[in-house]
Amino acid sequence: MNKNTVLAWATFIMILVGLGLIALGAFRYDDVAGWGFASVGIGFFAIAWVFNALKGRV
């Protein structure tokens, strides 16, 4: 595996974790903790976006 493949897998895993966190915030927790889970999930999406942008440059 080269660096681009590792970044692609990291992006894919972070998208899955982000979706899981957003789903937890939306369906499991109805109080303030749900907002926290959802915001952390959006943060995972932002980091995955950066990993995807770095794929051809590293």
Buried (B, 14 or more C-beta within 10 A) or exposed (E): EEEEEEBBEBBEEBBEBBEEBBEBBEEEBEEEEBEBBBEBBEEBBEBBEEBBEBBEEE
